[in-house]
Amino acid sequence: MAITASMVKELRERSGAGMMECKKALVETDGDIEAAIEHLRKSGAAKAAKKAGRIAAEGAIVIAGNDAGAVMVEINSETDFVANDDNFARFADAVASAALAGDPADVEALRGLELAGGETVEQQRAALVAKIGENIDVRRFVRMPASLGAIESYLHGKRIGVLVALEGGDADLARDVAMHIAASNPVCVSESEVPADLLDKEREIHQAQAAESGKPPEIVEKMITGKLKKFVGEITLEGQPFVKDPDKSVGKLLKENGARVAAFVRFEVGEGIEKKEENFAEEVMAQARGAGHA
């Protein structure tokens, strides 16, 4: 059967695949549009499987919310160029909306959720891999229920996202705290939440350093205690200097406003994945300080 330009055009519009791929699929299926679509889907899944092992450390953080709470999702790509592609952005938004509406238990369940058009998240991901030519990964998500408090979110571009649940205070305070978390990357809210193994490791480091000082044991212990206190202040949200007013701790800011942070989550694109080093936290901090003096 002769493959016409109009047939190729129709298949492109329906599948989103490239012109040459569409023409080849039509030739393979003797001009049967429905069979060609199925052929492209199978081809796309095969291509996606081949690309699955490639490192995807770029991408975007996407947030969606409603009265019941909010979700934050990380979708990865291999390059920043693809992360800024409209097709990638639409897919990421659709995944976040699905996570919000579907309440999946984990990433595997999220991948099985149905999107508009009847395809699952995983099917659309595979189709996007075939279309764009890069590995794309639905890496992780988190849900924060409204029962924790007033939920506020903050996005620094597409690379850093924060959800924070605040009891008391107001929306402006919640947003300031979310921006601070994006900039300063605390480990936890307060001293009582600092993981014991983290403190033990820090104590070991300072004990080894102090042992070489030759000072009396009681002085050494005071030195270690002081350094641990400083460390806790640096890694806890309440202990950190507030980015918009470094003379005041976040804990003091919250107390002044009769507020308490019930929970927070911070995602940064590609954290924990092998990639080139870029300090986006520093960029956020500079922006936050600028906003404070505006």
Rosetta blueprint (number, residue, H / E / L):
1 M L
2 A L
3 I L
4 T L
5 A H
6 S H
7 M H
8 V H
9 K H
10 E H
11 L H
12 R H
13 E H
14 R H
15 S H
16 G L
17 A L
18 G L
19 M H
20 M H
21 E H
22 C H
23 K H
24 K H
25 A H
26 L H
27 V H
28 E H
29 T L
30 D L
31 G L
32 D L
33 I H
34 E H
35 A H
36 A H
37 I H
38 E H
39 H H
40 L H
41 R H
42 K H
43 S H
44 G H
45 A H
46 A H
47 K H
48 A H
49 A H
50 K H
51 K H
52 A L
53 G L
54 R L
55 I L
56 A L
57 A L
58 E E
59 G E
60 A E
61 I E
62 V E
63 I E
64 A E
65 G E
66 N E
67 D L
68 A L
69 G E
70 A E
71 V E
72 M E
73 V E
74 E E
75 I E
76 N E
77 S E
78 E L
79 T L
80 D H
81 F H
82 V H
83 A H
84 N L
85 D L
86 D H
87 N H
88 F H
89 A H
90 R H
91 F H
92 A H
93 D H
94 A H
95 V H
96 A H
97 S H
98 A H
99 A H
100 L H
101 A H
102 G H
103 D L
104 P L
105 A L
106 D L
107 V H
108 E H
109 A H
110 L H
111 R H
112 G L
113 L L
114 E E
115 L L
116 A L
117 G L
118 G L
119 E L
120 T E
121 V H
122 E H
123 Q H
124 Q H
125 R H
126 A H
127 A H
128 L H
129 V H
130 A H
131 K H
132 I H
133 G L
134 E L
135 N L
136 I L
137 D E
138 V E
139 R E
140 R E
141 F E
142 V E
143 R E
144 M E
145 P E
146 A H
147 S H
148 L H
149 G L
150 A E
151 I E
152 E E
153 S E
154 Y E
155 L E
156 H E
157 G L
158 K L
159 R L
160 I E
161 G E
162 V E
163 L E
164 V E
165 A E
166 L E
167 E E
168 G L
169 G L
170 D L
171 A H
172 D H
173 L H
174 A H
175 R H
176 D H
177 V H
178 A H
179 M H
180 H H
181 I H
182 A H
183 A H
184 S H
185 N L
186 P L
187 V L
188 C E
189 V L
190 S L
191 E H
192 S H
193 E H
194 V L
195 P L
196 A H
197 D H
198 L H
199 L H
200 D H
201 K H
202 E H
203 R H
204 E H
205 I H
206 H H
207 Q H
208 A H
209 Q H
210 A H
211 A H
212 E L
213 S L
214 G L
215 K L
216 P L
217 P H
218 E H
219 I H
220 V H
221 E H
222 K H
223 M H
224 I H
225 T H
226 G H
227 K H
228 L H
229 K H
230 K H
231 F H
232 V H
233 G H
234 E H
235 I H
236 T E
237 L L
238 E L
239 G L
240 Q L
241 P E
242 F E
243 V L
244 K L
245 D E
246 P E
247 D E
248 K E
249 S E
250 V H
251 G H
252 K H
253 L H
254 L H
255 K H
256 E H
257 N L
258 G L
259 A L
260 R E
261 V E
262 A E
263 A E
264 F E
265 V E
266 R E
267 F E
268 E E
269 V L
270 G L
271 E L
272 G L
273 I L
274 E L
275 K L
276 K L
277 E L
278 E L
279 N L
280 F H
281 A H
282 E H
283 E H
284 V H
285 M H
286 A H
287 Q H
288 A H
289 R H
290 G H
291 A H
292 G H
293 H L
294 A L
